[in-house]
């Protein structure tokens, strides 16, 4: 188990490494003892039939912007033992997954003993297999009733989330290695940058259709937020994070708690680049929050080249994901360096990967992004773990299941049997050796 | 596996037994070879967190008449293996359970491969344990979307149900021993007799609240139907049963198919009793349907003493269930005799039991109801099986979980561990001996 004390000690030791040696030394390929090598999933993306969640409703009203519905996802609700077996067989020592609030609290104030038992069994199952459980208390999806009361804009939303975290902690907190409250709460800031303009109108229509179906004024979800609602949602989430962190710490003061950033490697492409202003806009308020946490978690998939007036196109050539976007392996280290610099906190990479039908790209990404990461660590950035997204192909928001998936393993669409891809072997070999 | 041919042969052999011997012979305590000894459950009452079902919504709106919500029920969705182990350990050779339509078809036309796999695994699990799977395709609860379109009053309801049965049969039909389409479709006729008058006004308010929550004109469920809707619901269900039977037979012509009656032992307490008229009212149209089926299934919990103008009170004394109603062991044989007489079909008892906190009552009921049943068989009534309600304590409609439960086993409210009661031993000994 990672506890807060060893985490802080590790950070201090790493921070003691001189940031700039007089002469470049050859890179030590070995990672610190206890470094977390993991793979990640998220409830709605793998469990399947998450019918009581806000997203399920969004996916199944007309009009919808969600693309193919999540449906069965990859049936992890029933096959979580197979998931853990897979993670163990790959050679990992950590597994990141999330609790489905919609299952644990299916109606306001109705807590499910069965579902608390369910997630505790996953934590226990991790421990039995030598996997450190990295638990996200809320990975985007909220209960349908929560969205129907206005989601994070409701005045009581932070308290409701904290109460949920309290109940979960009392039941299963003892086994958790790392706790994360929210997943990418800053995502809404990035959406207008990466989605086409018509996306936002479609989103508003989708939310309105869900509100009609639920017979409420406003149906608000956490991962797709129209810009006009971002300030209120952010205020609610920041307070929710703080209350949740306090609730978790009240049960386990030793447990490291944080949240995860959607964080690009933001590069200044010109002297008069707007990069620093954009960083403030995309991360600023949440960086303030992370400074209060035990670690800063980042989830990186790309770099952004900022010019004076906006994002510049990526250079031609190079790797591309299934959507045609650049895949730039050093972006991971770039984001890690910034996150530490901006917060002073040790870093955990809780997502990094590539959506592609070509697993050789994933192999290249792993092989080419980890040396720069190790170099950043050698340069003094304390990094506590690398958790790849994702353990297996799963439901990708807006893109359905299968095509362009992110998995270290594929999943049979009928039996849901998991099968490791070559990239799993590559990451597993590094994990087992704890060395590049 | 029971197939239709052996069932008919068995019925013929039993029918050849002289109905009235010149002199009463001592009762042969042995049951026919292949007699089914089982215990029953129903999806919504045991699985838990059936949030996408019509009943869940009824339970969680205001006002509600459903009493305590089903919540976790007894977590059989996750613990079905334990349920099968329990049935096997008791010594039974049959297990009756139901498919949850709301899980298999969570949205209209969206069939869940994972949930089809789930229920097929239960059927396979029965076979491995020597349990004949007696499968109810629909035990009251329907998907929320089905209720929101008016349930069985919708013109397309029968076709939708038949389509669901077709998909289920294609996936798991090969392993089923006995198929039942609907559970107690005549229940709505009995409700006004057994519920207080204010129940119906409460029901109407409950349905209206659910309609508001779902933003639809009418929310109609199958097990609690206001009298004004019973004719339309019955018409839809009869057509639904016939289409479903055809869909099942199209895949497995050999599979015995029927539905189950809520059937009292209706006794004429006076010469001018209205008993026969009431039988016609409570069962008449469905008896016509049963005559087309392979068997008639009955679910018996009581006798009704009919006077000239209505129901007469039960005699004082005797056994009482947790609600204070008479428990009359010979009622089982009485209902069985009538069901056979009225249809000419072999009989399966698919429910019989008692809600009580005193397991000695259950022991008495089993011990005192089976000899009259065996006598009815000796008198020429072909009976193919006795399936007790219920395998374990579970969610009882309108009464919550626990108090006054019907189980042969109790269930721990925290771990959901099942523990056989003495009554399970009594029924199991009879089952294993296949003899009284």
Interface residues (C-beta under 8 A of the other chain):
Chain A: X48 X49 X51 X52 X60 X69 X71 X72 X75 X78 X103 X106 X107 X110 X112 X113 X114 X115 X117 X118 X212 X213 X214 X215 X413 X414 X415 X416
Chain B: X48 X49 X51 X52 X60 X69 X71 X72 X75 X78 X103 X106 X107 X110 X112 X113 X114 X115 X117 X118 X212 X213 X214 X215 X413 X414 X415 X416
